Each structure stands twice: as structure tokens, then as C-alpha cells.
């Protein structure tokens, strides 16, 4: 069976998940009468409410004898290192753009990574049936965006389609028949190259782990694209770190492939396919799973190290036990350890005394999502304020520095630069016009200086600015950043206060 691997890139609310639903329906992935949840890809409650995709997921559809693996990309920068690893699994990308809004700055981050990897884009102008849609303007903006991101000539000569994900059609022209998505299927099959890995099916087995999951029955599960060779259930393989050191040797207990929205066990994985493997106990994301004869690891994007930590403790207030049922520290510890198993960016440590746990992660959004998920599951917690992790290098304290890329309207750039380089101790490294009245600012800012900044930033730019952050390195401590006095209660409005 022929194979294609693609990723979908889209801004929040431009209809990525809805489009995938339609692709699944039209390819017959659902049996007749099977109940389909709206936005089938956003599988976790919080994702449905906030309308964001947190976990990068994969699905697979079949069309006229070709299997298409579709990988969903997280558009959010807190889940940073994930994007490059996901894109390393695919051979082409579909950029989905709202015909009314045009390409949004958030998609720039993922799009620039995709173009840098040499992936050839297909552009889909979605929601062209909206009354305020301007597909031609949106198309010009996409071209300008690609040019600004240094796309090569092949990438600039991209095919495009007009579509409505909700109505389930895509056509090459605006006045097309508007019946189904077959034009999109055709384009994917003809424009996206076959995985080059298929040619290496007879070599030793190698696969790069790009995402980590956990299953109550199977234990750790690693997902990735098979780079070469074949793998059968029951085979003994090894895991190599990025530097080629052997981590462990294990027997493959199960191989799962994506079929529609579910994962189904298969007997053998072949080069080019995207599969999940179970059986390992230590191996993690960015490691290479390989046959015992292999000595070199595959090149991988390292996992961004955690930069902030929050202490989770039991709720010791007088109102403990009112909201949730899960209040003991033992239960909280189990839940955090389970999270660390399936979430590669989070690390959990016990604190002396055993009543509280230090959880280290990549950013505030990630911590917020974890805390909110636990609260809904019936946990009661007390949470410390976020602390930034420091390291001692040559006897001096070093702190994490992030490279922040900001796109804002020209009129707001002054306010943004003042905040970042002033109290928040950042150093501006670059400032250049980004076209259509926007300025791009690149700065190196300590992680401490970014805590709580995002809300202020949105206020300063009236909601139009975009901020992306990537871990840059460690640098000597920059001195104190002014904050509030500890333990101040701030009232939003006058009212009667009570003693407890």
C-alpha cells in the first residue's frame, strides 16, 4: 500500500480539527452509525474548552489505496521542542488559513520550522463561505509570509485549494462543484513525496522516538516514524541516547498503528510508517530504538530542559476536603508520577518531609494545564508561586535564558522594548520591520523575567502581539527583578472581608 505522511499547521480556530474530522468521515474511517464527537482530534476536555491542541496527535486515513498519516502540530510555544520533533516525521505540510483572517503570526513559528526542514507546503484557504472571506488577499499574505521566512522557489510555487471544513468540500477554484474533499486527497497523494524511508526497508531497524505516552496495561509507549528496516512483535531491540550510548535492551511487546482515530495492534512495522511501540522501561523522546547491530543514533532535536518549578502540596487550609475527594499526599504523588511518565517536559521530585512535590516544567501554560486537569479529577492542592530553576557553573549561579521572538504593530514596539529590557532584564539582539506595519523584536530574556509577562504583553499590544519563546542557554544570574511584596492580597473591588 502506498504511503504519505503529512502534518497540518493552523492557527487556533482556523478549523484544523474540524477539517480532519471531515477527512475521516469521507474516507470511511467511521463505520455507519458510529457516534463521532465533534472535533475528534482534541481528545482532552481542556483542549475542547480552550480550543487549543496541547498533545500532538496522529491519525490515519485511507483513500483509493493510499494510506495518509496525518499528524497534528501543537501551535503553542510552551510546548516548544515538540514541534521540530513532530515535523521530522513527515514529508509535507498542509497550511490551513482562514480566508477572512489571513495567516496569523502564531503559525509563523511552526511554518518557519517546516520551511527550514525543506518540507513542501500545500495551502488550504478555509472558511471561504464566510461572508467576510477574502481568499485572494489571504493567498497574497501567505505568499508574503513564505517569502519573509526565506522559502525556496519550489516552496513558493505552492499549490492551493479553497475549502470549507465545516461543509466538507475543497476545490481548486472558487466556483468549483463544492462536493467533497477529493481534491485535497488527490493533491496530497500527487504533491507530497513518498517517504524516502521505504527504500531502506531491507536495512537494520531504526526509529526515532518523537512522542511519549503511557498505557495502564502496556506501560510506556513511544511513537515515531520507522527510518529503516522492519520490526516484528517479540523482537529484541535496544534504545540509544542522542549521543549513541546504550540505555537499555528490551523485547517489543506490542506494535500499534494509527487506523482512523484508534490505534490498532499490527504484527510488523515497515520503514516509512508512523507507529507506536511498547515494552521499554527507560527509553524516552529523542532516543533511537534500533536493532542490536546498530551503533549510531539518529540525529534528534534535544528536549528543552525544564525552566520553572512549582511545589505541589496537600491542601492544609481549614476548608480541606470540601471540593475534592483526593486529598492525601500519596494520591497526589501517584498522579504526578503518572503525568511525568507520559509528559516528557515535566519532572517530579520529592521534597524533604514528603508532604510536597517539586514539579519542574517548561512554562506557565503547561503548569496551568496540569493543575487544571488535576483539579477536575477531584484533587485538592496547594500550589507555590513558580520558581525559576538555577544551576551552579564554575562556582557562580546561572539561570535559564530564553530567546523571545515578538511580532507587534509598530505603534506598540516602544512599550514592549521598554518592559523587556527594563525591569525584566532582557537584552535586545535584533529589531527589524516584519512587513505590513509590524515590527519583529528578538531578545534574550531570563525565564524569571517572563513569568507573568504574557498577560501584560497582551494588554500593552491590545491583544495583537505574538510572543514565542525557545530555551537559549544558561547565563550568570542577572540580579533581582522587582516583584510584589510577599503575601499581599489584592482586592478587585470593595466588599466585606471575613476572618477565615
N, C-alpha and C positions, 0 to 999 in steps of 0.2 A: 504493500500500500504506500502511495506517495505521501510525503510529509511536509508540512510547513510550520514554522514556529514564529509567532508574531507577538508583539507587546502593544497594548493600547495606551496612549498617552492622552489625558484630557484634563481640563480644569474642573474643579468642583462644580457640579450642577450642569455640565455641558452634555450630560446624558450618556456617559460611558457605560454605566452599569445597565441602563435600560437597553442600549444597543446590543449588549452581549446577551441579554435576555431574549431579544428577538432572534439573534443568530442561532441561539439554542433551540428556540421553538421551530424556526423554519428548517433547521437541519434534522428535525425529528429526534432531538435528544430526549424529549419528554414523551412518555407513552401517552396515548389518547386518554384523556380523563385524569391524568396525573395533576395534582394540585401544584401550582407554581407560585411561589412567593414573588411579589413584586421585587425588583432589584435583587435578583437571586444571588449575585456575587457578594453583596455586602452582608456577610453571614452573621455579623455580630451586632447585638442590639444597638450598641453605641454608634456603630457605623451607620445604621439606618437612621438614627435620630439626627446625628450631626451631619449626615450626608457626606461623610468622608470615608475614604478607603484606607484602613490602617494596615491590614495584613495584606501583603501581596499574594494574590491567589492565582491559581491556574485553572483552566477548564479546557475542554477539547470538543470540537465538533467535526462531523464527517460530512463532506459534500462531494458527490459524484466520484467516490473512490479516493479522495484525498483527505487525510486527517489533518486538521488545523489545530495546533495547540495555541491557546490564547492566554497570555499572561497579563495580569492586571498590575499596573505600577502604582505605588503609593506616591501621591503628588506632594507629600508634605515633607519639609526639610528635616524635621526632627528624626525622621526615620531614614536618615541620610545615606549611610553606606549601603543601604539595601538597594537603592536604585541601580547603581553600577552593577551589582551582582545579578540583579534580575535581568538587566539588558544583555548581560553576557550569555544568556541562554537562548536569545532569539536572533533571527536573521533579517527581520524587517519590523518597522513600526507603523501603526496607524495613528495619525494625529487627528483627534476629534475636536472640531472647533465649532462653537456656537455661531451661527451665521449672523446673529444680531450683535453679539458682543465682540466678535473677533478673537484672535489668540490672546489669552490673558498672561500677565507676567509670571504667574506661578508655573505655567507649563514650560517656561523658558529653561528652568533648572533641569528638568528631565530631558527636554528636547535637545539642549546643548550637549548633554552626556551621550544621547543617542547618535547625534550627528558626528560627534568626535570619534565614536566607535565605528563610523563608516556605514551605519545602517541606512537603508534606502527608505524614505518615508512615503506613505500614501496619505493624502489629506482628505478627510471626510467633513464636509460642511453640514453640520447637523441642525435640526430645527428650522429648515428653510420655509416651513409652512407657518412660522410665526409672523404676525402682521408687521413687526418691525425688523424683519430679517433683511440684511443687505449682503447677499452672498458674494457679490463681485468685490465689494470693499474688503470683506473679510479675507478673500483669497489674496488680494494685493498685500494685506497686512501680514499674512502667513509668509508670502514671498520675501517681504522686507525683513521679517524675523529671521528666516533661514539665512538671508544674506548677512545680517548683522552677526549671526552665530558662525560665520565662516564656513558655510556649506560648500561642497564642491559642485562642479557643473552637473554631474549625474543627479545629485540630491536636489539641485534647484529645478531640474526638469521633472518635477514630481507629478504623478497622475492625481486627479482629484474627482470626487463624487459629490453630488448633492443628495442629502438624505433627511429622513425624519425617523428617528429611532422609535418614537412612540407609535407612529403609524406603521413602522416596519417596512420601509422601502428605501432604496438607494438607486440613483440613476446617474449616467454620465452627463446628461444635460438637464437644464432646469425644467424643460417641458416634456420630460420622458414619461413612460407609461405609469410610473409610480405603483408598481405591483408588489415587488418583493425585493429581497436583498441579494439576488443572484449576481448583480453587477459587482457587488463588493466581494463576494466569494470568488468570482472569476478573476478580479484584479489581484487578490491575494495570491491565488494559485499562479498567475502569469507573471506578476511583478516581483514577488518575494522569492529569492533564490532557494533551492532545496538545501537542507542543512549539508555543509561540506563534510560533516562527520560520517555521513552514510558511506562514503568511500573508504572509511577506516574501519569497517565492521569486522575485518579479519585480524586486526591487531589485538594487543593485550587490552583488557578492560580498564577504562579510566573515566572518572566522573567527578565534576566539581560540585561540592555541596553549596547551594545558594540559599536555601531556606531550611529552617529547623522547625519541627513540630513534635508533639508528644501525643501518644495514644494510650488510653488506660490499659489496653491489652498488649499492644506491641512494644510499648516503651518509646524510646527516641526514634524519630523518623527524619531522614534527611532527603530533601528534594533537589534535583538538579538535572542538567542535560548530560546524557551519556556522550562523552567526547570520542571514545573509540571502543571497539570490541563489543562483546556480548556478555550478559550476566544471567546466570540461571539461579533459581531459588536453591538454597542449600550450599552454594559455592562458598569457599573461604576466601576472604579478601582482606586487605589492610587499609588503614587510614593513615595518610601522611599529612603533616602540617605544611603551612605555606613554604617553610624553609627545607622541606624534604625529610624531616625527622619522622620516624615511625611512631604513631601514637598508640595504636592497638591493632590486633588481628581479630577478626570475628567472622561468624557464619551468617550468611544472609538468611533471615527467617521469612521475609516476605518482600515482594516487589509489587508496588501499586502503580497503576497508570491512570491518568485522568480520562474519564469517559463521560461526557456531559458534565454534570456538576458533581458526580460522585467519583470516588476513587475505587477502582476495581482491581483485585489481585490478578497478576499475569504471571506466566511461568518464566518468561525470558524477556529481558530488556535489550534493545538493539541500538547501536550508535545513532545519534540524532534525536531520539525520543526524549521527552521530559518525564522522569519517573521519580517515585519515592521509594526509599529502601529502609527496611527495619532490621535490627539485630545488633547495632553498635551500642556501646555504653558511654564512650568518652568523646567520640568524634563530633565536630560541630561545624558551623558555617565557615566557608573559606578553606576547609580541608579538602584533600583529594582522596576519593575512595578508589582503590586500584587493585589490579591483580597482584599476586605476591611477587611476580617477576619485575614489576615496575619500580624504578628507583627515584625518578624525578616527579615532583609535584607540579600540578598545573598552575600557571600564574593566576593569582587571585587578588581582588581588592580587599585589603585588611579591614577587619571590623573596627569601626570608630570606637575608641575606648570611652567608658562612661566618664562624664564630666561633672555631674552633680549627684548628691546623695540626699535622701530623705530618711529620717528614722521613723519606722512604723512601730507603735507600741499598743498596749491594750488600752481600752477606754477606762480611765480611773476617775472619771467625774462622778458626782453624786447621782447622775441620771443614767448610769451604765445599765445596759440590758433592756432599755425601753424600745429602741428601734430595731436592733438586730438580735439574732439568736446566737451568732458565732462570736463569742467574746473572749475565749481563752487564748493565751499566747501560743499554745501548742497548735491550735487550729489555724491561727494566723500564719505561723511558721510553715505549716504544710502547704498552705495556699501560695505563699511567696516562693517556696522552693519549686512548686509546680509551674509557676509563672516563669521562673528562671530557666526551667527545662525547655520551654517552647519559645522563649523570647530571648534572642541572642544578645540584645543590647542591655539586658538587666542582670545585675549580680547582687546576690543577697549574702550578708554576713551576720552572724550572731554578735550581739554586744555583750560585754561582761555583765553578769546578773541574769541574762537570759530572758528578761521581760520584753526587750525591744529588739528590733532587727534593722540593720542599716541596709537600705536598698539603693544601689547606685545605677544610674541610667543616663540617657543621652540628653534629655531636656525636659522642660516643664510639661509640654503637651503629653509626652509619653508617661510621665508620672501621674498626671491628671487623669489620663485614660485608665491606668491601672487602679488608682484609688476609687474612681467612679464605678468601675466594674466590680470591685470588691464590695463597695457599699451596697450595690444592687443585689449581690449574692447573699446579703444578710450579715456582713461583718460590721463590727464596731471598732473603730481605730482612733488612736490619737496620732497626729502627724506633726513632725517637727518642721521648721522652716527649711527650705532647701539649702544645703551647704555645698560649696564647691570643693572637689577633691584636689588635694595638693600632693606634690611629690618632693622628696629631697634629692637634689642632684648636686654633687660636689659640695655638700655641706650647706647649700643655700636652698631656701624654699622656692619651688617653682609651681606655677599654676597653669591650668589649661588655657590656651588662646584659641579663639575661633576666627575663621575668615568669614566675614559677613559681606554678602553682596546685596546691595539695596537698589531698587529701581523706584524713583519717586518723581512726581511732577516737579519741574524746575522751581516753582514758587516755594516749595516746601524744603528744598535741599538745605538751605541755611539752617533751619531749625534742627534738622536731623543731624547735620555735621556738628553743630554746637553741642547737642546732647551726647553724641557718641564720643567725641574727642575731649569733652569737658569732664563732667563728673564720672562718666563711665570708663574713663582711662583708655580709650581706643586710639589707634594710630591709623590715619587715613593713608592708604597706599595708592589709590587711583581714583580719579574722578573724570568721567567723560560723558558727552551727550549721548543719549541712547535713542535719539530719533523721536519724532512726534512729541516734542515738548517735555521729554523725560530726561532725567539725569541718572547715570549709574555711578554709585559710590561703592568702592571696595575698601574695607577697613579690617584691621586686626584688633579684635576686642577681647579682653579677658572674659571667660564664661561668667564670672561673678557679675560683670557689668551688664550682662544680657538678661539676668534674672529679673523678671517683672518688666522688661523693657518693651515687650511686644505690644502690650495694651497701650502704653504711652505713645509708641511709634504710630499705631493706627489713629490715635487721636490727633497727633501732630500732622499727619498727612491726610486727614479727613477720610481715612479708610481706603485711600487709593494706593498707598505704598506697598511694596512687597519686599520681604526680608528673607533671605536664605542663609543658612549658616552651615559651615562644614568645619570639622575639627582640623586645626592647623598645626599645633605642636605645643611644646611646653616652653615657658619663658619665666625669668625671675619675677617674683611677686611684685606687683605694681604699686603696692601701698594701699591705704584704706580707701574704700569707696563710701561716701556718706550714705547712711541709711536712716531709718526711723529709730527712735529710742526703743529699747526692748519693751515688749508688753504694753504698748499703747492701744487702747480701744478707741476706735474712731466711729462716731455716730453719724449716720447719714442724715438724720432728721431729729428734731426734738421729741422727747417722749418720756414716759415714766420708766425708771430703771428698777430692777429688783435685786435682792441680795444674793441669789444663787446663780 
